[in-house]
Amino acid sequence: MVKSNNHPDFILLGTLLVLLILGILILASVSASISQEKFGNTYYFLNHQIVFGLLPGIILAFLAYKISLNILKKIAPVLLLINLVLMAMVFLPEIGSALGGATRWLNLGPVSFQPSEILKLTFTLYLAAWLSVRTSHQKKIVGVDFSQTLIAFLFVIGIIGVLFYFQSDVSTLGIISLTAAVMYFLSGTPLWHSILIILIGTGGLALLIKLAPYRLNRLLAFIKPELDPMGITYQIKQALIAIGSGGIFGLGLGMSRQKFGFLPHPMSDSIFAIFAEETGFIGSLILILLFLIFLWRIVKIAKKSSDKFAQLACFGIGFWISLQAFINLGSMMGILPLSGIPLPFISHGGSHLVVEMIGVGIILNTSKHI
C-alpha cells in the first residue's frame, strides 16, 4: 500500500454526515406520534436510534478508520466464523426472538441485534481477504484450476443460504449474494464462473419463491398493483399516495399525513415515502443524488487503492450499501418489488446503522492510503 496521505476522503465523509442528519430529522418526524402512542414519550424511538445506533456507530466507525487494514485482513475469517455462530444462535429459545414470523434477533442482556446485518460486513471482508489471496496466488501458478475457487465460493454461499432460509430473510440473502457475486467477478476470476453463479442464483431464487407463497405475492403486487389494493398491494399504494402528495417542495417536516396509521412500516422500509411526502420532489432528488455521490466516491477510492484486499472490500461495501439504498427507493416508487429492506443511514434500526457506519469507516481508512 502506498504512503498514507493522513486524511480521509472529505467528500465521502461529508456525504455520510448529511445522510445521517437527514435520517435523524425524518425519523424525529415519523416516530413522534408512534412513540407517544406506544410509550408516552415523543422521542422514544429517536432516542433509541441515537443511543443504540448512531453513537456506537460513530465509535466503531472511528475504530474501523484507525485499525490497520492488514490486521483487518488477517482477522476477517475469525469475524465471519463468530458471525455464523451468532446466526445459528438466533434459533435458541432462550436468547433468540422472532418478529413478524421471522427469527432474526439475538437478545444478549440489554442488547438486541440482528446478526444477519453484521454478516453483510463480515462476509464482505472475508471474501475480500480470501479472493485477494486466492486469485493472486493462482495467477502465479501455471495449471491451477480456478474451479477450486468457484466450488469453495459456492460452498460458503450455500451455508449462508441455509441459515437465511430458516430465518426467512431472503431479501438480506439476496443483497449478500449479489454483493458476493460482484466481488467474485471483480477479483479477476473467469467470466464463465460469474455466468454460472448467476444461473445458480436465479434457480435458487425461483425455488425460494416456490417454497413461500408470500414471496410470489410480492411479485404479483409489483406486476399488478391494482390486484388487491386493500391486501398485498396496500403498502405500495399508500407509499405512492405519500410520494405523490409531496409535490415539488413537500408538505414540510412533520406534516406528513400518511404516517398516521395509513402507511405500514413508516419508520423502517417505508420511510422514504414519508421523506418524499414531507420534502417533495426536491428533497427526494437530493437524497438520491447523495447516494449517487456516495457510490461515486467509493468507486473512486477503490480504483485508486493499490491493495487488492482494500480494493475488493471497498467495492463490496459500496455495492452492498448502494444496492440496498436503490432497492429500497425503487420499491417505494413502484419500479421494484417490495423487499422489506431498510434505507441505509435513514431507516430506524440500530443494527444496520452501526454496520453501515463501520463499513464507511473502513472505506475512509482506505482513502487515507491513496
Secondary structure, DSSP 8 states (H G I E B T S, - for coil): -----SS--HHHHHHHHHHHHHHHHHHHHHHHHHHHHHHS-TTHHHHHHIIIIIHHHHHHHHHHHHS-HHHHHHHHHHHHHHHHHHHHHTTSTTTEEEETTEEEEEEETTEEE-HHHHHHHHHHHHHHHHHHHHHHHHHTSTT--THHHHHHHHHHHHHHHHHHHHTT-HHHHHHHHHHHHHHHHHTT--HHHHHHHHHHHHHHHHHHHHH-HHHHHHHHHHH-TTS-TTTTTHHHHHHHHHHHHTTTT-S-TT--STTTTTSSSTTTTTHHHHHHHHHHHHHHHHHHHHHHHHHHHHHHHHHH---HHHHHHHHHHHHHHHHHHHHHHHHHTTSS-------TTTSS-HHHHHHHHHHHHHHHHHHTT-
